[in-house]
Amino acid sequence: MTLPFPIATPEPSQIEAGRLLFAGETEFLKGVVAMDGLPPPDRMEVCFAGRSNVGKSTLINALTGRKALARASNTPGRTQEINFFELGPEHYLVDLPGYGFAKAPLAQVEKWQRLLKNYLAGRVNLRRAFVLIDARHGVKSVDTEIMSMLDTAAVTFQVVLTKADKIKASELEKTAAAVAQEAAKHPAAFPEMHITSAEKGMGIAALRAAVVADATSQ
């Protein structure tokens, strides 16, 4: 399909670099509930952001090939911390709290949102954010808010459609086009997008390639 932000198609060498990086050890480091709990910014870092229940934890598990590395849940808002994972000795993967938590207490929502904003604005070693969008639902207002937040923080982000296997190909094409049109409005958006299914393995190799490229770029 022709999109303003085309589907990422990495070269074979990039696919292999991603495979090698994720073939190594990935370990949970810590969950952080306040900025003073962040680990030292001593290595390159990429983070995953998205609405509650968009599939961040499941996608991280698929990328690393470990089913229980990141805690996945069908209950929106269960991930209440910034979770750091060590990807080998030189990289961090970061699972951010889901945003748009309709069932969480207001005070808790405000706390999570404040932590999210402070992290995105102040993490000097953050190389890229991957903004996850559920392919079944497309872009919601909270998604445009996080994109605008990343614009303000001058953090490059790349859109990742999740759960692409859950809808028909024709619907997926329409959703991808709409998401690409929205992303194109944001100066911090990287001009490629990913379409994934953690369950089917769709797009996982390409996303691994993007992570290794983003984490090592200067």
C-alpha positions in Angstrom: 0.0 0.0 0.0 1.1 3.6 -0.6 1.3 5.5 2.6 2.9 8.8 3.7 4.8 6.6 6.3 5.5 3.3 4.5 5.8 0.0 6.1 9.3 -0.7 7.4 11.3 -3.1 5.2 14.8 -3.5 6.6 17.6 -5.0 4.7 18.7 -8.6 5.3 21.8 -7.4 7.2 19.6 -5.3 9.5 17.3 -8.3 10.1 20.3 -10.3 11.1 21.7 -7.6 13.4 18.3 -7.6 15.1 18.2 -11.3 15.4 21.7 -11.4 17.0 20.9 -8.7 19.5 17.7 -10.4 20.7 19.3 -13.9 20.7 21.3 -12.7 23.7 20.2 -12.4 27.3 17.3 -10.1 28.2 16.7 -9.7 31.9 14.2 -7.7 33.9 16.1 -5.1 35.8 13.5 -3.1 37.9 10.2 -1.4 38.0 10.3 2.3 38.7 7.5 4.4 40.3 9.4 7.7 40.6 12.1 9.5 38.6 14.7 9.1 41.3 14.4 5.3 40.9 15.5 5.3 37.2 18.7 3.4 36.5 21.8 5.4 35.4 21.5 6.6 31.8 24.7 4.7 30.9 23.4 2.8 27.8 21.2 3.3 24.8 17.5 3.0 25.5 14.3 2.5 23.5 10.8 2.5 25.1 7.4 1.2 24.2 4.3 3.4 24.8 0.6 2.8 24.2 -2.9 2.6 25.5 -3.7 0.2 28.2 -4.2 -3.3 26.8 -2.6 -2.4 23.5 -0.2 -5.3 23.9 3.1 -3.7 24.9 4.1 -6.5 27.3 3.1 -9.2 24.8 5.1 -7.6 22.1 8.2 -7.3 24.3 7.9 -11.0 25.1 7.6 -11.8 21.3 10.7 -9.6 20.5 12.8 -11.3 23.2 11.4 -14.8 22.6 10.5 -15.1 26.3 6.9 -15.7 27.1 6.9 -14.4 30.6 9.6 -11.7 30.5 7.2 -8.8 30.6 4.0 -9.3 32.5 1.0 -9.3 30.2 -2.6 -8.8 31.4 -6.1 -8.4 30.0 -6.8 -6.0 32.8 -6.1 -2.4 31.6 -3.8 -0.4 33.8 -2.1 -3.4 35.4 1.4 -2.2 34.3 1.7 0.7 36.8 5.5 1.1 36.7 8.2 2.0 34.2 9.7 -1.5 33.7 13.3 -1.7 32.6 14.9 -4.7 30.9 18.5 -5.2 30.1 19.0 -6.2 26.5 22.6 -7.5 26.7 25.2 -5.2 28.4 24.6 -2.1 26.3 20.9 -1.6 25.8 17.7 -1.0 27.8 14.2 -2.0 26.7 11.5 0.0 28.6 7.9 -0.9 29.0 6.0 2.3 29.9 2.7 2.4 31.9 -0.3 2.2 29.6 -2.2 5.4 29.2 -5.9 5.9 29.1 -6.7 3.9 32.2 -10.5 4.3 32.5 -10.9 2.1 35.6 -8.0 3.4 37.7 -8.5 5.9 40.5 -7.9 9.5 39.3 -5.0 10.1 41.7 -3.3 7.0 40.4 -3.9 8.0 36.8 -2.4 11.5 37.4 0.6 10.0 39.1 1.3 7.6 36.2 0.8 10.3 33.6 3.2 12.7 35.5 5.8 10.0 35.7 5.4 9.2 32.0 5.8 12.9 31.0 8.8 13.4 33.2 10.5 10.3 31.8 10.0 11.2 28.2 11.1 14.8 28.7 14.1 14.0 30.9 15.7 10.7 29.8 18.9 11.8 27.9 19.8 8.4 26.6 16.3 7.6 25.2 17.0 7.0 21.5 13.5 6.3 20.3 9.9 5.6 21.5 7.7 3.0 19.8 4.1 4.1 20.0 1.8 1.1 19.8 -1.6 1.4 18.2 -4.2 -1.4 18.3 -5.0 -2.2 14.7 -8.6 -3.0 15.6 -9.2 0.5 17.0 -6.8 2.9 15.2 -5.7 6.2 16.6 -7.6 7.5 19.7 -7.3 10.9 21.3 -4.9 9.6 24.0 -2.6 8.4 21.2 -2.5 11.9 19.6 -1.7 13.3 23.0 1.3 11.0 23.5 2.5 11.8 20.0 2.2 15.6 20.8 4.0 14.9 24.1 6.9 13.3 22.2 6.9 16.2 19.8 7.4 18.6 22.7 10.0 16.4 24.3 11.8 16.1 20.9 11.9 12.3 21.2 11.7 10.6 17.9 8.9 8.0 17.8 7.8 5.3 15.4 4.3 3.9 15.1 3.7 0.2 15.6 0.4 -1.4 14.8 -0.4 -4.3 17.1 -2.8 -7.3 16.8 -2.8 -7.0 13.0 -4.0 -10.6 12.8 -7.3 -9.8 14.5 -8.8 -7.9 11.6 -9.3 -8.5 7.8 -6.6 -7.4 5.4 -8.9 -4.7 3.9 -9.6 -3.3 7.4 -5.9 -3.4 8.2 -5.1 -1.4 5.1 -7.6 1.3 6.0 -6.4 1.5 9.6 -2.8 1.7 8.5 -3.6 4.5 6.1 -5.4 6.5 8.8 -2.7 6.0 11.4 0.0 7.0 8.9 -2.0 10.2 8.0 -2.1 11.1 11.7 1.6 10.3 12.4 2.6 12.5 9.4 1.2 15.5 11.4 3.9 15.1 14.1 7.4 16.4 13.6 8.9 13.8 16.0 7.5 10.9 14.0 9.9 8.7 12.2 8.7 8.2 8.6 8.1 4.5 8.7 5.7 2.3 10.5 5.5 -1.3 11.6 2.6 -3.7 11.4 2.9 -6.6 13.9 1.2 -9.6 15.4 2.9 -10.9 18.5 0.7 -14.1 18.3 1.6 -14.9 14.7 5.1 -13.5 14.7 4.2 -11.0 12.0 6.6 -8.0 11.8 8.7 -9.1 14.7 12.0 -9.5 12.8 11.6 -6.0 11.2 10.9 -4.5 14.6 13.9 -6.2 16.1 16.0 -4.6 13.3 14.5 -1.2 14.1 15.3 -1.6 17.8 19.0 -2.4 17.2 19.3 0.4 14.6 17.7 2.9 17.0 19.5 1.8 20.0 23.0 2.1 18.4 22.5 5.2 16.2 24.3 8.3 17.3 
